[in-house]
Amino acid sequence: MMRGREANTAYVAIDQPDVAHVGARRGNDTDSTARSILYGVLQHVGAELSAHETIAVEQDARGSIAQLAAEYETIAAAAQRERWASALRETGLTRSQADGAIHSETFGP
């Protein structure tokens, strides 16, 4: 692509590959035009997002209800951890049993 002061120009190669690279390929079309090739490129879903699109996606993700709810759950769990640990120690378990339960990876859930 060329970006200029007066005009922007896109060049698209529509010639066929050399003899060493000839073979059936997915999407090969012998009647390809520059317009059809550009259309295919622009329709490609795997293309990277532009900077503007990336910012918009990130802003939407950070302000979404799902993100805010997950952050709330994390903060609430951290705030209540000591309360639940104290309650567990007072259940009649031995100190080593209570500490084992508190330090297990399933204590939070």
Gaussian input, Z-matrix of N, CA and C with variables (Angstrom, degrees):
# hf/3-21g

backbone

0 1
 N
 C     1     B1
 C     2     B2     1     A1
 N     3     B3     2     A2     1     D1
 C     4     B4     3     A3     2     D2
 C     5     B5     4     A4     3     D3
 N     6     B6     5     A5     4     D4
 C     7     B7     6     A6     5     D5
 C     8     B8     7     A7     6     D6
 N     9     B9     8     A8     7     D7
 C    10    B10     9     A9     8     D8
 C    11    B11    10    A10     9     D9
 N    12    B12    11    A11    10    D10
 C    13    B13    12    A12    11    D11
 C    14    B14    13    A13    12    D12
 N    15    B15    14    A14    13    D13
 C    16    B16    15    A15    14    D14
 C    17    B17    16    A16    15    D15
 N    18    B18    17    A17    16    D16
 C    19    B19    18    A18    17    D17
 C    20    B20    19    A19    18    D18
 N    21    B21    20    A20    19    D19
 C    22    B22    21    A21    20    D20
 C    23    B23    22    A22    21    D21
 N    24    B24    23    A23    22    D22
 C    25    B25    24    A24    23    D23
 C    26    B26    25    A25    24    D24
 N    27    B27    26    A26    25    D25
 C    28    B28    27    A27    26    D26
 C    29    B29    28    A28    27    D27
 N    30    B30    29    A29    28    D28
 C    31    B31    30    A30    29    D29
 C    32    B32    31    A31    30    D30
 N    33    B33    32    A32    31    D31
 C    34    B34    33    A33    32    D32
 C    35    B35    34    A34    33    D33
 N    36    B36    35    A35    34    D34
 C    37    B37    36    A36    35    D35
 C    38    B38    37    A37    36    D36
 N    39    B39    38    A38    37    D37
 C    40    B40    39    A39    38    D38
 C    41    B41    40    A40    39    D39
 N    42    B42    41    A41    40    D40
 C    43    B43    42    A42    41    D41
 C    44    B44    43    A43    42    D42
 N    45    B45    44    A44    43    D43
 C    46    B46    45    A45    44    D44
 C    47    B47    46    A46    45    D45
 N    48    B48    47    A47    46    D46
 C    49    B49    48    A48    47    D47
 C    50    B50    49    A49    48    D48
 N    51    B51    50    A50    49    D49
 C    52    B52    51    A51    50    D50
 C    53    B53    52    A52    51    D51
 N    54    B54    53    A53    52    D52
 C    55    B55    54    A54    53    D53
 C    56    B56    55    A55    54    D54
 N    57    B57    56    A56    55    D55
 C    58    B58    57    A57    56    D56
 C    59    B59    58    A58    57    D57
 N    60    B60    59    A59    58    D58
 C    61    B61    60    A60    59    D59
 C    62    B62    61    A61    60    D60
 N    63    B63    62    A62    61    D61
 C    64    B64    63    A63    62    D62
 C    65    B65    64    A64    63    D63
 N    66    B66    65    A65    64    D64
 C    67    B67    66    A66    65    D65
 C    68    B68    67    A67    66    D66
 N    69    B69    68    A68    67    D67
 C    70    B70    69    A69    68    D68
 C    71    B71    70    A70    69    D69
 N    72    B72    71    A71    70    D70
 C    73    B73    72    A72    71    D71
 C    74    B74    73    A73    72    D72
 N    75    B75    74    A74    73    D73
 C    76    B76    75    A75    74    D74
 C    77    B77    76    A76    75    D75
 N    78    B78    77    A77    76    D76
 C    79    B79    78    A78    77    D77
 C    80    B80    79    A79    78    D78
 N    81    B81    80    A80    79    D79
 C    82    B82    81    A81    80    D80
 C    83    B83    82    A82    81    D81
 N    84    B84    83    A83    82    D82
 C    85    B85    84    A84    83    D83
 C    86    B86    85    A85    84    D84
 N    87    B87    86    A86    85    D85
 C    88    B88    87    A87    86    D86
 C    89    B89    88    A88    87    D87
 N    90    B90    89    A89    88    D88
 C    91    B91    90    A90    89    D89
 C    92    B92    91    A91    90    D90
 N    93    B93    92    A92    91    D91
 C    94    B94    93    A93    92    D92
 C    95    B95    94    A94    93    D93
 N    96    B96    95    A95    94    D94
 C    97    B97    96    A96    95    D95
 C    98    B98    97    A97    96    D96
 N    99    B99    98    A98    97    D97
 C   100   B100    99    A99    98    D98
 C   101   B101   100   A100    99    D99
 N   102   B102   101   A101   100   D100
 C   103   B103   102   A102   101   D101
 C   104   B104   103   A103   102   D102
 N   105   B105   104   A104   103   D103
 C   106   B106   105   A105   104   D104
 C   107   B107   106   A106   105   D105
 N   108   B108   107   A107   106   D106
 C   109   B109   108   A108   107   D107
 C   110   B110   109   A109   108   D108
 N   111   B111   110   A110   109   D109
 C   112   B112   111   A111   110   D110
 C   113   B113   112   A112   111   D111
 N   114   B114   113   A113   112   D112
 C   115   B115   114   A114   113   D113
 C   116   B116   115   A115   114   D114
 N   117   B117   116   A116   115   D115
 C   118   B118   117   A117   116   D116
 C   119   B119   118   A118   117   D117
 N   120   B120   119   A119   118   D118
 C   121   B121   120   A120   119   D119
 C   122   B122   121   A121   120   D120
 N   123   B123   122   A122   121   D121
 C   124   B124   123   A123   122   D122
 C   125   B125   124   A124   123   D123
 N   126   B126   125   A125   124   D124
 C   127   B127   126   A126   125   D125
 C   128   B128   127   A127   126   D126
 N   129   B129   128   A128   127   D127
 C   130   B130   129   A129   128   D128
 C   131   B131   130   A130   129   D129
 N   132   B132   131   A131   130   D130
 C   133   B133   132   A132   131   D131
 C   134   B134   133   A133   132   D132
 N   135   B135   134   A134   133   D133
 C   136   B136   135   A135   134   D134
 C   137   B137   136   A136   135   D135
 N   138   B138   137   A137   136   D136
 C   139   B139   138   A138   137   D137
 C   140   B140   139   A139   138   D138
 N   141   B141   140   A140   139   D139
 C   142   B142   141   A141   140   D140
 C   143   B143   142   A142   141   D141
 N   144   B144   143   A143   142   D142
 C   145   B145   144   A144   143   D143
 C   146   B146   145   A145   144   D144
 N   147   B147   146   A146   145   D145
 C   148   B148   147   A147   146   D146
 C   149   B149   148   A148   147   D147
 N   150   B150   149   A149   148   D148
 C   151   B151   150   A150   149   D149
 C   152   B152   151   A151   150   D150
 N   153   B153   152   A152   151   D151
 C   154   B154   153   A153   152   D152
 C   155   B155   154   A154   153   D153
 N   156   B156   155   A155   154   D154
 C   157   B157   156   A156   155   D155
 C   158   B158   157   A157   156   D156
 N   159   B159   158   A158   157   D157
 C   160   B160   159   A159   158   D158
 C   161   B161   160   A160   159   D159
 N   162   B162   161   A161   160   D160
 C   163   B163   162   A162   161   D161
 C   164   B164   163   A163   162   D162
 N   165   B165   164   A164   163   D163
 C   166   B166   165   A165   164   D164
 C   167   B167   166   A166   165   D165
 N   168   B168   167   A167   166   D166
 C   169   B169   168   A168   167   D167
 C   170   B170   169   A169   168   D168
 N   171   B171   170   A170   169   D169
 C   172   B172   171   A171   170   D170
 C   173   B173   172   A172   171   D171
 N   174   B174   173   A173   172   D172
 C   175   B175   174   A174   173   D173
 C   176   B176   175   A175   174   D174
 N   177   B177   176   A176   175   D175
 C   178   B178   177   A177   176   D176
 C   179   B179   178   A178   177   D177
 N   180   B180   179   A179   178   D178
 C   181   B181   180   A180   179   D179
 C   182   B182   181   A181   180   D180
 N   183   B183   182   A182   181   D181
 C   184   B184   183   A183   182   D182
 C   185   B185   184   A184   183   D183
 N   186   B186   185   A185   184   D184
 C   187   B187   186   A186   185   D185
 C   188   B188   187   A187   186   D186
 N   189   B189   188   A188   187   D187
 C   190   B190   189   A189   188   D188
 C   191   B191   190   A190   189   D189
 N   192   B192   191   A191   190   D190
 C   193   B193   192   A192   191   D191
 C   194   B194   193   A193   192   D192
 N   195   B195   194   A194   193   D193
 C   196   B196   195   A195   194   D194
 C   197   B197   196   A196   195   D195
 N   198   B198   197   A197   196   D196
 C   199   B199   198   A198   197   D197
 C   200   B200   199   A199   198   D198
 N   201   B201   200   A200   199   D199
 C   202   B202   201   A201   200   D200
 C   203   B203   202   A202   201   D201
 N   204   B204   203   A203   202   D202
 C   205   B205   204   A204   203   D203
 C   206   B206   205   A205   204   D204
 N   207   B207   206   A206   205   D205
 C   208   B208   207   A207   206   D206
 C   209   B209   208   A208   207   D207
 N   210   B210   209   A209   208   D208
 C   211   B211   210   A210   209   D209
 C   212   B212   211   A211   210   D210
 N   213   B213   212   A212   211   D211
 C   214   B214   213   A213   212   D212
 C   215   B215   214   A214   213   D213
 N   216   B216   215   A215   214   D214
 C   217   B217   216   A216   215   D215
 C   218   B218   217   A217   216   D216
 N   219   B219   218   A218   217   D217
 C   220   B220   219   A219   218   D218
 C   221   B221   220   A220   219   D219
 N   222   B222   221   A221   220   D220
 C   223   B223   222   A222   221   D221
 C   224   B224   223   A223   222   D222
 N   225   B225   224   A224   223   D223
 C   226   B226   225   A225   224   D224
 C   227   B227   226   A226   225   D225
 N   228   B228   227   A227   226   D226
 C   229   B229   228   A228   227   D227
 C   230   B230   229   A229   228   D228
 N   231   B231   230   A230   229   D229
 C   232   B232   231   A231   230   D230
 C   233   B233   232   A232   231   D231
 N   234   B234   233   A233   232   D232
 C   235   B235   234   A234   233   D233
 C   236   B236   235   A235   234   D234
 N   237   B237   236   A236   235   D235
 C   238   B238   237   A237   236   D236
 C   239   B239   238   A238   237   D237
 N   240   B240   239   A239   238   D238
 C   241   B241   240   A240   239   D239
 C   242   B242   241   A241   240   D240
 N   243   B243   242   A242   241   D241
 C   244   B244   243   A243   242   D242
 C   245   B245   244   A244   243   D243
 N   246   B246   245   A245   244   D244
 C   247   B247   246   A246   245   D245
 C   248   B248   247   A247   246   D246
 N   249   B249   248   A248   247   D247
 C   250   B250   249   A249   248   D248
 C   251   B251   250   A250   249   D249
 N   252   B252   251   A251   250   D250
 C   253   B253   252   A252   251   D251
 C   254   B254   253   A253   252   D252
 N   255   B255   254   A254   253   D253
 C   256   B256   255   A255   254   D254
 C   257   B257   256   A256   255   D255
 N   258   B258   257   A257   256   D256
 C   259   B259   258   A258   257   D257
 C   260   B260   259   A259   258   D258
 N   261   B261   260   A260   259   D259
 C   262   B262   261   A261   260   D260
 C   263   B263   262   A262   261   D261
 N   264   B264   263   A263   262   D262
 C   265   B265   264   A264   263   D263
 C   266   B266   265   A265   264   D264
 N   267   B267   266   A266   265   D265
 C   268   B268   267   A267   266   D266
 C   269   B269   268   A268   267   D267
 N   270   B270   269   A269   268   D268
 C   271   B271   270   A270   269   D269
 C   272   B272   271   A271   270   D270
 N   273   B273   272   A272   271   D271
 C   274   B274   273   A273   272   D272
 C   275   B275   274   A274   273   D273
 N   276   B276   275   A275   274   D274
 C   277   B277   276   A276   275   D275
 C   278   B278   277   A277   276   D276
 N   279   B279   278   A278   277   D277
 C   280   B280   279   A279   278   D278
 C   281   B281   280   A280   279   D279
 N   282   B282   281   A281   280   D280
 C   283   B283   282   A282   281   D281
 C   284   B284   283   A283   282   D282
 N   285   B285   284   A284   283   D283
 C   286   B286   285   A285   284   D284
 C   287   B287   286   A286   285   D285
 N   288   B288   287   A287   286   D286
 C   289   B289   288   A288   287   D287
 C   290   B290   289   A289   288   D288
 N   291   B291   290   A290   289   D289
 C   292   B292   291   A291   290   D290
 C   293   B293   292   A292   291   D291
 N   294   B294   293   A293   292   D292
 C   295   B295   294   A294   293   D293
 C   296   B296   295   A295   294   D294
 N   297   B297   296   A296   295   D295
 C   298   B298   297   A297   296   D296
 C   299   B299   298   A298   297   D297
 N   300   B300   299   A299   298   D298
 C   301   B301   300   A300   299   D299
 C   302   B302   301   A301   300   D300
 N   303   B303   302   A302   301   D301
 C   304   B304   303   A303   302   D302
 C   305   B305   304   A304   303   D303
 N   306   B306   305   A305   304   D304
 C   307   B307   306   A306   305   D305
 C   308   B308   307   A307   306   D306
 N   309   B309   308   A308   307   D307
 C   310   B310   309   A309   308   D308
 C   311   B311   310   A310   309   D309
 N   312   B312   311   A311   310   D310
 C   313   B313   312   A312   311   D311
 C   314   B314   313   A313   312   D312
 N   315   B315   314   A314   313   D313
 C   316   B316   315   A315   314   D314
 C   317   B317   316   A316   315   D315
 N   318   B318   317   A317   316   D316
 C   319   B319   318   A318   317   D317
 C   320   B320   319   A319   318   D318
 N   321   B321   320   A320   319   D319
 C   322   B322   321   A321   320   D320
 C   323   B323   322   A322   321   D321
 N   324   B324   323   A323   322   D322
 C   325   B325   324   A324   323   D323
 C   326   B326   325   A325   324   D324

   B1=1.4447
   B2=1.5201
   B3=1.2781
   B4=1.4646
   B5=1.5229
   B6=1.2886
   B7=1.4548
   B8=1.5226
   B9=1.2887
   B10=1.4487
   B11=1.5076
   B12=1.2809
   B13=1.4566
   B14=1.5210
   B15=1.3163
   B16=1.4506
   B17=1.5286
   B18=1.3409
   B19=1.4749
   B20=1.5305
   B21=1.3151
   B22=1.4594
   B23=1.5247
   B24=1.3163
   B25=1.4555
   B26=1.5191
   B27=1.3304
   B28=1.4631
   B29=1.5179
   B30=1.3310
   B31=1.4591
   B32=1.5160
   B33=1.3275
   B34=1.4600
   B35=1.5166
   B36=1.3374
   B37=1.4618
   B38=1.5198
   B39=1.3301
   B40=1.4615
   B41=1.5186
   B42=1.3387
   B43=1.4608
   B44=1.5314
   B45=1.2974
   B46=1.4588
   B47=1.5307
   B48=1.3458
   B49=1.4660
   B50=1.5247
   B51=1.3324
   B52=1.4609
   B53=1.5286
   B54=1.3114
   B55=1.4640
   B56=1.5275
   B57=1.3278
   B58=1.4687
   B59=1.5260
   B60=1.3043
   B61=1.4555
   B62=1.5205
   B63=1.3110
   B64=1.4590
   B65=1.5202
   B66=1.2701
   B67=1.4573
   B68=1.5094
   B69=1.3038
   B70=1.4628
   B71=1.5215
   B72=1.3088
   B73=1.4592
   B74=1.5159
   B75=1.3099
   B76=1.4494
   B77=1.5276
   B78=1.2921
   B79=1.4524
   B80=1.5104
   B81=1.3283
   B82=1.4704
   B83=1.5155
   B84=1.2872
   B85=1.4541
   B86=1.5211
   B87=1.3160
   B88=1.4625
   B89=1.5202
   B90=1.3288
   B91=1.4608
   B92=1.5376
   B93=1.3252
   B94=1.4643
   B95=1.5163
   B96=1.3179
   B97=1.4599
   B98=1.5210
   B99=1.3083
   B100=1.4638
   B101=1.5288
   B102=1.3146
   B103=1.4675
   B104=1.5331
   B105=1.3423
   B106=1.4654
   B107=1.5310
   B108=1.3216
   B109=1.4616
   B110=1.5252
   B111=1.3276
   B112=1.4585
   B113=1.5242
   B114=1.3183
   B115=1.4594
   B116=1.5279
   B117=1.3324
   B118=1.4643
   B119=1.5187
   B120=1.3280
   B121=1.4635
   B122=1.5248
   B123=1.3162
   B124=1.4610
   B125=1.5261
   B126=1.3247
   B127=1.4633
   B128=1.5220
   B129=1.3230
   B130=1.4626
   B131=1.5256
   B132=1.3451
   B133=1.4554
   B134=1.5220
   B135=1.3129
   B136=1.4538
   B137=1.5202
   B138=1.3090
   B139=1.4600
   B140=1.5207
   B141=1.3073
   B142=1.4540
   B143=1.5254
   B144=1.3168
   B145=1.4578
   B146=1.5209
   B147=1.3075
   B148=1.4591
   B149=1.5284
   B150=1.3176
   B151=1.4636
   B152=1.5293
   B153=1.3217
   B154=1.4658
   B155=1.5295
   B156=1.3357
   B157=1.4655
   B158=1.5267
   B159=1.3268
   B160=1.4599
   B161=1.5242
   B162=1.3277
   B163=1.4636
   B164=1.5265
   B165=1.3210
   B166=1.4676
   B167=1.5193
   B168=1.3328
   B169=1.4707
   B170=1.5232
   B171=1.3297
   B172=1.4690
   B173=1.5211
   B174=1.3245
   B175=1.4614
   B176=1.5240
   B177=1.3263
   B178=1.4628
   B179=1.5190
   B180=1.3371
   B181=1.4667
   B182=1.5291
   B183=1.3091
   B184=1.4727
   B185=1.5243
   B186=1.3044
   B187=1.4519
   B188=1.5137
   B189=1.3272
   B190=1.4614
   B191=1.5279
   B192=1.2985
   B193=1.4639
   B194=1.5285
   B195=1.3228
   B196=1.4660
   B197=1.5261
   B198=1.3234
   B199=1.4768
   B200=1.5242
   B201=1.3360
   B202=1.4592
   B203=1.5294
   B204=1.3264
   B205=1.4614
   B206=1.5283
   B207=1.3300
   B208=1.4644
   B209=1.5252
   B210=1.3249
   B211=1.4588
   B212=1.5243
   B213=1.3167
   B214=1.4621
   B215=1.5223
   B216=1.3281
   B217=1.4644
   B218=1.5236
   B219=1.3221
   B220=1.4665
   B221=1.5210
   B222=1.3269
   B223=1.4688
   B224=1.5238
   B225=1.3294
   B226=1.4646
   B227=1.5283
   B228=1.3211
   B229=1.4703
   B230=1.5181
   B231=1.3259
   B232=1.4674
   B233=1.5254
   B234=1.3265
   B235=1.4583
   B236=1.5233
   B237=1.3145
   B238=1.4565
   B239=1.5274
   B240=1.3303
   B241=1.4715
   B242=1.5269
   B243=1.3138
   B244=1.4741
   B245=1.5238
   B246=1.3103
   B247=1.4706
   B248=1.5226
   B249=1.3454
   B250=1.4524
   B251=1.5230
   B252=1.3250
   B253=1.4594
   B254=1.5272
   B255=1.3246
   B256=1.4719
   B257=1.5221
   B258=1.3198
   B259=1.4609
   B260=1.5221
   B261=1.3079
   B262=1.4565
   B263=1.5274
   B264=1.3402
   B265=1.4747
   B266=1.5295
   B267=1.3192
   B268=1.4621
   B269=1.5285
   B270=1.3162
   B271=1.4678
   B272=1.5181
   B273=1.3189
   B274=1.4544
   B275=1.5175
   B276=1.3064
   B277=1.4621
   B278=1.5276
   B279=1.3115
   B280=1.4584
   B281=1.5221
   B282=1.3344
   B283=1.4729
   B284=1.5278
   B285=1.3412
   B286=1.4695
   B287=1.5306
   B288=1.3428
   B289=1.4598
   B290=1.5307
   B291=1.3341
   B292=1.4630
   B293=1.5219
   B294=1.3411
   B295=1.4647
   B296=1.5241
   B297=1.3313
   B298=1.4670
   B299=1.5181
   B300=1.3309
   B301=1.4671
   B302=1.5359
   B303=1.3293
   B304=1.4691
   B305=1.5255
   B306=1.3165
   B307=1.4662
   B308=1.5250
   B309=1.3316
   B310=1.4666
   B311=1.5195
   B312=1.3228
   B313=1.4760
   B314=1.5207
   B315=1.3102
   B316=1.4622
   B317=1.5211
   B318=1.3311
   B319=1.4661
   B320=1.5228
   B321=1.3118
   B322=1.4679
   B323=1.5207
   B324=1.3261
   B325=1.4527
   B326=1.5043
   A1=108.29
   A2=114.67
   A3=120.90
   A4=107.48
   A5=116.01
   A6=120.20
   A7=107.82
   A8=115.45
   A9=119.09
   A10=112.67
   A11=114.83
   A12=121.21
   A13=110.71
   A14=116.50
   A15=122.04
   A16=112.90
   A17=117.07
   A18=119.94
   A19=109.77
   A20=115.11
   A21=122.35
   A22=107.40
   A23=116.45
   A24=120.54
   A25=110.00
   A26=116.67
   A27=121.71
   A28=108.26
   A29=116.82
   A30=122.46
   A31=108.04
   A32=117.05
   A33=122.64
   A34=108.83
   A35=116.28
   A36=120.52
   A37=108.77
   A38=116.91
   A39=119.83
   A40=111.61
   A41=116.66
   A42=118.67
   A43=109.99
   A44=116.35
   A45=122.07
   A46=110.08
   A47=117.74
   A48=120.35
   A49=111.02
   A50=115.40
   A51=119.60
   A52=110.97
   A53=116.96
   A54=123.59
   A55=112.29
   A56=118.31
   A57=121.44
   A58=111.87
   A59=118.26
   A60=121.42
   A61=113.46
   A62=117.10
   A63=120.63
   A64=109.36
   A65=116.66
   A66=122.73
   A67=108.64
   A68=114.93
   A69=119.08
   A70=109.40
   A71=115.45
   A72=121.35
   A73=108.31
   A74=114.28
   A75=119.16
   A76=109.37
   A77=116.26
   A78=121.20
   A79=114.79
   A80=117.84
   A81=119.01
   A82=109.67
   A83=114.94
   A84=120.65
   A85=106.77
   A86=116.44
   A87=119.82
   A88=111.72
   A89=117.79
   A90=121.48
   A91=111.25
   A92=117.45
   A93=120.79
   A94=110.75
   A95=113.70
   A96=120.07
   A97=107.26
   A98=116.16
   A99=120.10
   A100=109.77
   A101=116.31
   A102=120.33
   A103=111.69
   A104=117.58
   A105=119.55
   A106=111.07
   A107=117.25
   A108=120.16
   A109=110.53
   A110=117.38
   A111=120.74
   A112=111.49
   A113=116.71
   A114=120.49
   A115=110.20
   A116=116.71
   A117=121.03
   A118=112.59
   A119=116.23
   A120=120.38
   A121=110.26
   A122=116.88
   A123=120.31
   A124=112.96
   A125=117.47
   A126=121.14
   A127=112.19
   A128=117.48
   A129=121.80
   A130=110.10
   A131=116.25
   A132=121.69
   A133=111.72
   A134=118.14
   A135=121.18
   A136=113.92
   A137=117.21
   A138=119.93
   A139=109.83
   A140=116.40
   A141=121.15
   A142=110.06
   A143=115.30
   A144=120.12
   A145=109.93
   A146=115.51
   A147=119.62
   A148=108.12
   A149=116.59
   A150=120.61
   A151=110.42
   A152=116.60
   A153=120.95
   A154=110.94
   A155=116.81
   A156=120.67
   A157=111.21
   A158=117.31
   A159=121.21
   A160=110.88
   A161=116.64
   A162=120.69
   A163=110.13
   A164=117.10
   A165=121.06
   A166=111.15
   A167=117.44
   A168=121.46
   A169=110.29
   A170=117.10
   A171=121.17
   A172=111.40
   A173=117.85
   A174=120.87
   A175=111.05
   A176=116.76
   A177=120.04
   A178=111.15
   A179=116.55
   A180=120.54
   A181=111.26
   A182=117.28
   A183=120.96
   A184=111.92
   A185=117.57
   A186=120.24
   A187=113.89
   A188=117.24
   A189=119.44
   A190=111.07
   A191=115.59
   A192=121.45
   A193=110.48
   A194=117.61
   A195=120.74
   A196=110.96
   A197=117.27
   A198=121.24
   A199=110.35
   A200=117.00
   A201=120.44
   A202=111.39
   A203=117.50
   A204=120.81
   A205=110.75
   A206=117.21
   A207=120.31
   A208=110.62
   A209=117.22
   A210=120.28
   A211=110.72
   A212=117.55
   A213=121.26
   A214=110.56
   A215=116.94
   A216=120.63
   A217=111.62
   A218=116.92
   A219=121.14
   A220=111.00
   A221=116.81
   A222=120.94
   A223=110.64
   A224=117.13
   A225=121.06
   A226=110.90
   A227=117.67
   A228=120.73
   A229=111.02
   A230=117.27
   A231=120.29
   A232=110.94
   A233=116.83
   A234=120.74
   A235=112.26
   A236=117.93
   A237=121.51
   A238=113.62
   A239=117.75
   A240=120.81
   A241=111.96
   A242=118.11
   A243=120.75
   A244=111.38
   A245=117.33
   A246=121.03
   A247=110.77
   A248=115.99
   A249=120.02
   A250=111.89
   A251=117.38
   A252=120.64
   A253=110.34
   A254=117.23
   A255=120.90
   A256=111.00
   A257=116.87
   A258=120.69
   A259=110.83
   A260=117.84
   A261=121.79
   A262=111.09
   A263=116.87
   A264=120.32
   A265=111.62
   A266=116.65
   A267=120.93
   A268=113.11
   A269=118.01
   A270=121.10
   A271=113.78
   A272=117.49
   A273=119.52
   A274=113.03
   A275=117.97
   A276=121.30
   A277=108.91
   A278=116.40
   A279=118.97
   A280=108.36
   A281=114.99
   A282=118.99
   A283=111.00
   A284=117.54
   A285=119.72
   A286=111.16
   A287=118.10
   A288=120.52
   A289=110.77
   A290=116.73
   A291=120.87
   A292=110.10
   A293=117.30
   A294=120.12
   A295=111.14
   A296=116.81
   A297=120.12
   A298=111.54
   A299=116.07
   A300=119.94
   A301=111.11
   A302=116.16
   A303=120.55
   A304=111.17
   A305=117.28
   A306=120.83
   A307=113.24
   A308=118.55
   A309=119.85
   A310=108.78
   A311=115.36
   A312=118.74
   A313=112.27
   A314=118.35
   A315=120.76
   A316=113.23
   A317=118.24
   A318=120.92
   A319=111.07
   A320=119.06
   A321=121.36
   A322=112.76
   A323=118.24
   A324=119.31
   A325=112.73
   D1=147.86
   D2=177.89
   D3=-122.00
   D4=131.04
   D5=176.98
   D6=-111.79
   D7=123.28
   D8=-176.10
   D9=-127.17
   D10=173.47
   D11=179.46
   D12=-70.73
   D13=-39.86
   D14=-176.11
   D15=-93.55
   D16=-32.26
   D17=-176.22
   D18=-158.10
   D19=157.09
   D20=173.29
   D21=-110.00
   D22=136.29
   D23=-175.23
   D24=-129.11
   D25=134.52
   D26=175.03
   D27=-113.17
   D28=129.86
   D29=178.27
   D30=-107.28
   D31=131.83
   D32=-179.56
   D33=-125.79
   D34=125.36
   D35=177.02
   D36=-81.03
   D37=123.06
   D38=-179.97
   D39=-114.84
   D40=4.92
   D41=178.77
   D42=-75.26
   D43=160.19
   D44=-178.51
   D45=-82.22
   D46=152.98
   D47=178.48
   D48=-64.59
   D49=162.88
   D50=-179.60
   D51=-66.80
   D52=172.31
   D53=-173.86
   D54=-57.45
   D55=-34.97
   D56=-178.13
   D57=-67.68
   D58=-20.41
   D59=-176.95
   D60=-111.79
   D61=12.14
   D62=-178.39
   D63=-76.98
   D64=141.60
   D65=177.51
   D66=165.20
   D67=162.20
   D68=-179.70
   D69=-68.07
   D70=130.67
   D71=177.21
   D72=-132.56
   D73=151.31
   D74=179.03
   D75=-61.80
   D76=130.33
   D77=177.39
   D78=83.27
   D79=4.50
   D80=177.84
   D81=-64.33
   D82=133.30
   D83=178.59
   D84=-138.09
   D85=118.55
   D86=-177.43
   D87=-70.84
   D88=-17.74
   D89=-179.20
   D90=-103.56
   D91=29.76
   D92=-179.32
   D93=-64.43
   D94=141.63
   D95=174.20
   D96=-118.45
   D97=164.50
   D98=177.95
   D99=-58.17
   D100=-40.15
   D101=-179.62
   D102=-64.92
   D103=-43.01
   D104=-179.56
   D105=-67.83
   D106=-35.30
   D107=177.84
   D108=-67.21
   D109=-46.10
   D110=177.85
   D111=-62.42
   D112=-38.97
   D113=177.38
   D114=-60.19
   D115=-44.33
   D116=178.25
   D117=-62.60
   D118=-40.15
   D119=178.58
   D120=-64.78
   D121=-44.47
   D122=-178.23
   D123=-70.32
   D124=-23.47
   D125=178.77
   D126=-85.88
   D127=-7.22
   D128=-176.42
   D129=-64.72
   D130=119.60
   D131=-175.61
   D132=-73.73
   D133=-29.17
   D134=-176.28
   D135=-78.11
   D136=4.29
   D137=-178.87
   D138=-67.23
   D139=148.67
   D140=179.28
   D141=-70.28
   D142=149.56
   D143=178.39
   D144=-74.78
   D145=151.51
   D146=174.32
   D147=-72.75
   D148=168.17
   D149=179.05
   D150=-60.23
   D151=-41.85
   D152=179.74
   D153=-62.90
   D154=-44.27
   D155=179.15
   D156=-65.60
   D157=-38.77
   D158=179.04
   D159=-63.24
   D160=-43.40
   D161=178.59
   D162=-62.03
   D163=-44.32
   D164=-179.46
   D165=-63.00
   D166=-42.75
   D167=179.32
   D168=-63.49
   D169=-45.30
   D170=180.00
   D171=-64.07
   D172=-41.69
   D173=178.66
   D174=-64.23
   D175=-41.28
   D176=177.80
   D177=-64.37
   D178=-41.17
   D179=-178.93
   D180=-66.67
   D181=-41.60
   D182=-177.28
   D183=-71.31
   D184=-28.24
   D185=-178.26
   D186=-101.22
   D187=6.93
   D188=-177.14
   D189=-74.93
   D190=155.68
   D191=178.41
   D192=-61.40
   D193=-38.70
   D194=179.82
   D195=-62.38
   D196=-43.29
   D197=179.15
   D198=-65.22
   D199=-45.33
   D200=-179.49
   D201=-64.95
   D202=-38.30
   D203=178.28
   D204=-65.88
   D205=-40.49
   D206=178.72
   D207=-64.74
   D208=-41.29
   D209=177.82
   D210=-64.59
   D211=-40.75
   D212=177.84
   D213=-61.27
   D214=-45.28
   D215=179.74
   D216=-60.65
   D217=-40.76
   D218=179.08
   D219=-64.64
   D220=-45.59
   D221=-179.88
   D222=-65.88
   D223=-42.35
   D224=180.00
   D225=-64.12
   D226=-41.89
   D227=179.26
   D228=-63.91
   D229=-41.71
   D230=178.99
   D231=-66.71
   D232=-38.53
   D233=-179.50
   D234=-68.87
   D235=-31.19
   D236=-176.29
   D237=-96.52
   D238=-3.10
   D239=-176.56
   D240=-56.46
   D241=-49.09
   D242=-177.51
   D243=-66.29
   D244=-35.12
   D245=177.52
   D246=-61.15
   D247=-46.19
   D248=179.83
   D249=-70.46
   D250=-33.71
   D251=176.92
   D252=-64.69
   D253=-42.44
   D254=177.56
   D255=-63.89
   D256=-42.96
   D257=178.85
   D258=-62.45
   D259=-38.00
   D260=-179.97
   D261=-68.18
   D262=-37.32
   D263=179.30
   D264=-67.59
   D265=-23.00
   D266=-177.49
   D267=-94.53
   D268=10.00
   D269=-176.89
   D270=-85.47
   D271=-7.59
   D272=-177.75
   D273=103.64
   D274=-0.95
   D275=175.43
   D276=-71.82
   D277=154.31
   D278=173.27
   D279=-67.39
   D280=162.27
   D281=-178.72
   D282=-60.04
   D283=-41.06
   D284=-178.77
   D285=-69.13
   D286=-35.29
   D287=177.44
   D288=-67.03
   D289=-43.90
   D290=179.91
   D291=-65.09
   D292=-44.42
   D293=178.65
   D294=-63.77
   D295=-38.29
   D296=177.32
   D297=-61.87
   D298=-41.61
   D299=179.34
   D300=-68.51
   D301=-41.08
   D302=-178.45
   D303=-66.12
   D304=-37.88
   D305=-177.48
   D306=-89.28
   D307=0.58
   D308=177.16
   D309=-75.29
   D310=159.17
   D311=-178.78
   D312=-74.75
   D313=-10.06
   D314=178.91
   D315=-95.40
   D316=1.67
   D317=-178.21
   D318=-62.53
   D319=-45.02
   D320=-178.72
   D321=-59.53
   D322=-54.58
   D323=-179.95
   D324=-65.85

